[in-house]
Each structure stands twice: as C-alpha cells, then as structure tokens.
Amino acid sequence: MSEEIRPLQLQMILSPQATPDLTWPPEPQRWPPVFPPACASAWGDDRFGLWMEVSLDGKPNCFRWIEPGEFLMGSPWGEAWRRKDEGPRHLVRLTEGFWLAETACSQSVWQAVMGSNPSNFTEDPRNPVECVSWHDVQDFLREVEKRLPGVKADLPTEAEWEYACRAGRDTALSWGDVISPSEANYGVAYSYTDGRSGKYREGTVPVKMYLPNAWGLYQMHGNVDEWCADGKRDYDGAPKVDPHGPDGYWGWPVLRGGAWYNEPQRLRAASRGSWSARMRNNSVGFRFSLRSTSSAERPPEAVVTRDA
C-alpha cells in the first residue's frame, strides 16, 4: 500500500457515514496517463466520454475510459430482492482509471484470437462467447497482450465491475428500478417490481442489441454473466480503497450481471454470484479491461468521430 493512500484510508474509516465525493479526483487525475495508447487504431470523444479502438487479428474492439471515482457499493436496505451478501453498503474509492470493453467479448473476437469457438449459441458471431472458464479467459488475455504491446489485459475486479455498471446511478439497474424486455436479455417470463414480462429468448443475443448505459457500456445487465478478476470478499461496511477479493485463480471468482435465463432480480447492479474457476456454462462470458504499461504514445495525427 502506497504511503499517499494511508491517510486517505484513515480519513474514510473515521467517517462511516461518508458519501461519494463527486469532486474527486482532481481534474488532472481523471484522464488516461497515456492518450491515445500505443495500441489504439482509432480514438476520440463522444457523448459517453473517451473511447479507443484496438484491432485483434482484424476484429475491431472498442474500449471506454472509466475514470477514477467513488461510489456506494452494494444494495441499500429496502431494495427489492436484496440478498444478505450485498451489504452493508459501503463507500469505495477507485484510484486508477482503466479502459473497459464496451461489450462482452463476442464469439468473433474470441475466434480471431484463440482460433476456435467453444460457444453453445453460435447462430450469430456477434453473440457473446460463452462456455469459457475463468482459466480459459486468462489464456485469452495473455494472447491479447502478445498482440497489443504496452498494455495489461485483465478482468475487472468486482468493485470495478459494479462501478462501471452503475455509471453514476444509485438505482437497482443502471437506468432505474424497473426492468422490461426491451432493456435486457433475461428470463422475461418473470417481472421485477412493476416491470413487464415478455417472450423468452432462450439463449444469447448480439452484444449490442440493447442501449448502452451512461458510460457507453452495452449489456452490463443480462445476456451472459461476466467473470470478475477476484473472488467474493465479505462486506463489513467500512469504506474501502481499491478493494480486491481473494485471487480468482485459487477459488471461486465472482460472476456479475445476470444471464439470459435468469430472473430479473439477478440482473441488479449489486447482485453477486460466484462459480468455480474451472467451470464452463452457456450462460457465462466476460468483458475485459486494458491498462497502459508503457509511456509510449501514438502521435495524435487523427481523432476519429464515431456515431453516438
């Protein structure tokens, strides 16, 4: 733990009623340390924020910059279908920003990198890859690093995942407290709070089928559960700085987001699952993050504008 963080942790622990500080971090710390990263083939700024595109064996992948910040992790008392392991709610500060894929990894990207497609629902290569274990994903990430020098590829921690999912919102879902079949792919025969039910899709759908959240991230709710880097940690109510659960390699990594067959309450931003790192299932996929490990920059000879 760095010396400059210790006073911050002490300050937060002494303030159990702390709420997110929307003025933190200072403006210079909000931006990527290197922009555009050396691996970027295109980059720019749109209504969601900074983005960059990288090419993996000819397949374009877009990543969104998730800047540092604070948020309340877990669900509040009174949230419908709240589970005990989602509390107590507590303040979390993430001190480093990261690039997060705007979608779950598609079958076409996995095929391009790994040379095969393990998925069950193969009707459309734009569907998320599934039937991949946590260990399979680690192999994929190492292959990505070989193709993108100067970056570290990883899964988001559970805290990073929830922060990105909420996108500044404090509700059960990134858009509010009600869900309908027009907003996500889930077991729509069931309803959550006052939401409508609908026709069950019985499988996955393309990774951009529904509207993104406020930070430009698609389908953080539903379609496939997403592996996180770490296992479950117990919430004790104390504020945390860059929390990290047990190493996923040795245990049961966290699954977040809910899947195509789940009841809608499983899609809530605070809902937590976990599974053996060796298990594969047609409801489990992932999205990955990138962080610069080199100070090398591409000359900003062009900024490409993408349609919002």
Summary of the structure (lengths in Angstrom):
residues: 308
radius of gyration: 18.7
end to end distance: 39.3
largest distance: 54.5
contacts: 1004
relative contact order: 0.21
helix: 17%
strand: 22%
